[in-house]
Amino acid sequence: MWVSNMLRVIAKWIKALIRWVIGPRPIARFLKVFFGLLAIIAFFVVSFAMLASYKRDKAESILSYISDETKKLAKYFPAPLPDQQEIKNSIWLEQNWSNEDRFWFHHTHQGTATITVPYEWFVALDQPELFLFGNPKRLSDLEYLKQFGFIPSPSRKKLDKANNLWGRRNISEREQSWLTDFERNFGYRPPSGQLSDQASKEEKRKEREKDTGTRRNEGLLPVGFARLRGAKNPVTGETEPEQIGFTCAACHTGHLEYKDTSLRFDGGPAMTDLRKFESAVGLSIAYTLKIPSRFCRFADRVLENQEKREPDKSKKADRPERKRVLKNQLRKRFAEIKARFEWRNEILEARGVDNLGEGFGRLDALNRIGNQVFYENMLPTKLVDCAVDLLAIFEADELKKRKMECAHKFDIVKDGVFQDSELEDVLRPDRKLAGNLQPVNAPVSYPPLWGVSWFSWAQYDASVFNELVRNAGEALGVKAFVNLVNDGNKELPLFGSSVNLKNLYWLEKTLRGDHPRDKQPVGFKGLNAPVWPTIKHSYNGVVLRDQDDKIWSHLDKNWSIDLESVRKGREVYRDHCFECHRAPIRDAAYGETGSGATFWKTENPVLDNDPEQKKRKDWIGSGSDALFNVVQKKVKEIGTDPQQALVLSNRKIYFPKQIQFFDFTFTQGEIDRLGLSEKKVEELMRDRDAKRSLQRNPLQALNWRNGCGLHDDPQKRSTFALALMATVDKAIDVRFEADKAKPGDIDRIQGPRKNCPNPNVYRTVKVIDDPEHKKGREHDSDRKLYPDIYIDNDPSKKKITTRPVYRARPLDGVWATAPYLHNGSVPNLEDMLKPASKRTKVFCVGSRQFDPEKVGIAIQTPEGSAKDKEKTCPKGLTRLDTAELGNSNAGHSFEAGKAVDPRTYPPGVIGRILIEDEPFNLIQYLKTL
């Protein structure tokens, strides 16, 4: 009954409205109704967009309820960002670096153009937010970028002013107020006198800046943002406009918040959400193009900056034309972003896979690097250019003309005509190249950098030996310009890039310092791990700081450390942590009891749980070349999530025909590096047909260039790890040639380490079909994974197999590296020491609020009623569910019985269950490392 009554009322209202419209002055009334409805629709659209920016999941559910098509609109709404804690005080913790080292590390470019728009566009764009009243702030606003997890940083001019004020005895009240604000916002403090032995000395600073130039950060970009000026595009040869690229510091600079204080430290894991940031930049461009007032504001900012830089009054007269040109450039840039985005989605949807959510504090760096180098950088230039033209041009005549040009490029014009369907078919990546694109499905926490320069193997999976290859590969992955298509300026060399090798060398040297065992006291001479804020370390033990310290006077008892518990915790560490993480770096007392093991001794006792470790040494090599021999454990044995370890060994790469690691047109750099005589070069040139198989064979390229001695297994030639190593190796040589580097400089920058895969992972084996050979492998932990093979020196019937491992790093600074495990699936140390089944299964990530008692991020659990299928996190935070792919928090578990023989532990179990006060004591000890 009530429904029929409601319909009668609505019908009555409609009739009244019609009579009102067709009365006197119907046109005026119709227009009023029409524009009124438009205003109402606009109001609801903007209101809905504002709702979507706060609760995107709710907006998506509303749109999906309407239809599947409307659900797609959600991608045009900005992702919600977490609210920021009010910070009244900031400080960079002492880590053996000067203020100059820190600032230089934060803003020295690697030759990358990570952000998809030039610098002058980035600082002129608006934030991708919708408002009913007023205008949004700029995309580059520091308060906005902090919501993505980035850390504010001053300009060099401000830092110089602070240095001047710190050095003066008397400063005015106004100057003191400025200095107080500077310290509170940026965390810098007066130099303590503790400078590193390497890069902070005056002569080293001058040498570094002579090689690389001083970085000034005039635009107040956050930590990890660097401006790249005058880069040559290695495909076209043209000079690119000034770009913004990420540095190491973007991902490897950490900060924690406690109450109203921000603790900042270099080399630690960042808590950023790069995917949200990438999305925000793309949406900002889209809004600028679609909302007229935004484009006018953007264009005025860009053109005004250009006129200040090039003060030519005549340019103001043709500003409308310059705005038109700028709009076309912006359309093209957005069209390229859109085309690449749609191609990626189409490829992954066709396979029925999707990217996993990385969220705050995590990144699938390996798959991202692989996608950038072997997919994005290999897309043919004509494909990208045609797709961009057809998406960016709206005029019918011009579009028709461009279509014909593209059709000719792809040779589909017959008798002067072509079919649009044919053009659509060719305007997408070919099937083989599309196979190089893989979903982002192995997210990991950013690993800390402390001491890594002196480790035998870097990365979680112990995959990289040479530090320049590691850093240059990272630079290519964060979008350095590189020529892998060879379809631009044909005179430019393949593998040419914008990677800055000198800067990479100095970045590594600033982190590394001199050899840690060269001078007394022993210890890392470059960047050190931060110490627990209420203590200071000497090599003779732990001393509590003065409780009246002005920085920590407001902190509570949770920051205190019980020294008796530390003593007991040391013994728990000896029993449960030493085997993998070895002796602590900064605890001299550790070696005074028990076995006498110390981190700095070459020979240390090895527990017999793992037979492969019996003959190991903690330091390998000699003198200044000695490296800390990190412990490597098989993935199956440690039991943690395997996704990341499988990327390098399982992923395959297709090389287009233009890729030739051996093109037999040797550069002078290659000749010098390989020590080739003129006779040898001529011999290789004559023999090029016989060696044709080497041209697209990364495995043989590594053997030939580095003497790796790998068996040439056709099944492994296209393995991602080998492909990336060989590609980066070649790009480095071509860059040395472009820089006209001298042999001595090449040796210094390249370093002595070979670019070869880990022999503990890449193993030469022989296929065995005889069952008798299998019987002897009953107790081999590899038998279930590799039942048909055994290690053999017989040269016949050899093949390569991979055995994934994870490496264990020393635990200095472990308190500052939460969430734990390589994939960030455990929120704090208290959880880390529990049996895996009892750890937190779902929690929210993104807040930097620190829990000093449990030592880790303060746990926030998703909100919602118990009936909700999926509870949601507070605004903007990442929901981490350990049941999802790549997120497992299993393994590294303390759950065995006290009497169980460690040699019989099942996979994933590394020790007995910790009882009584053992977890508390161990945590107290770990705080001091």
PyMOL commands that set and color helices and strands:
alter all, ss='L'
color gray80, all
select helices_A, chain A and resi 2-21+26-54+56-66+68-76+99-107+119-122+142-146+156-166+173-186+202-212+248-251+274-290+292-309+314-317+319-351+365-374+376-378+381-392+396-409+420-426+431-434+452-454+467-477+501-512+557-559+563-576+578-581+588-592+611-613+623-625+635-638+643-650+668-674+678-686+692-694+698-706+720-738+743-750+771-775+814-816+829-832+836-838+902-904+918-927
alter helices_A, ss='H'
color red, helices_A
select strands_A, chain A and resi 89-92+225-228+243-246+253-258+261-266+362-363+444-445+535-538+541-544+619-620+627-628+631-634+762-767+789-790+798-802+805-808+842-845+850-851+856-857+878-881+893-896+909-912
alter strands_A, ss='S'
color yellow, strands_A
deselect
rebuild
show_as cartoon
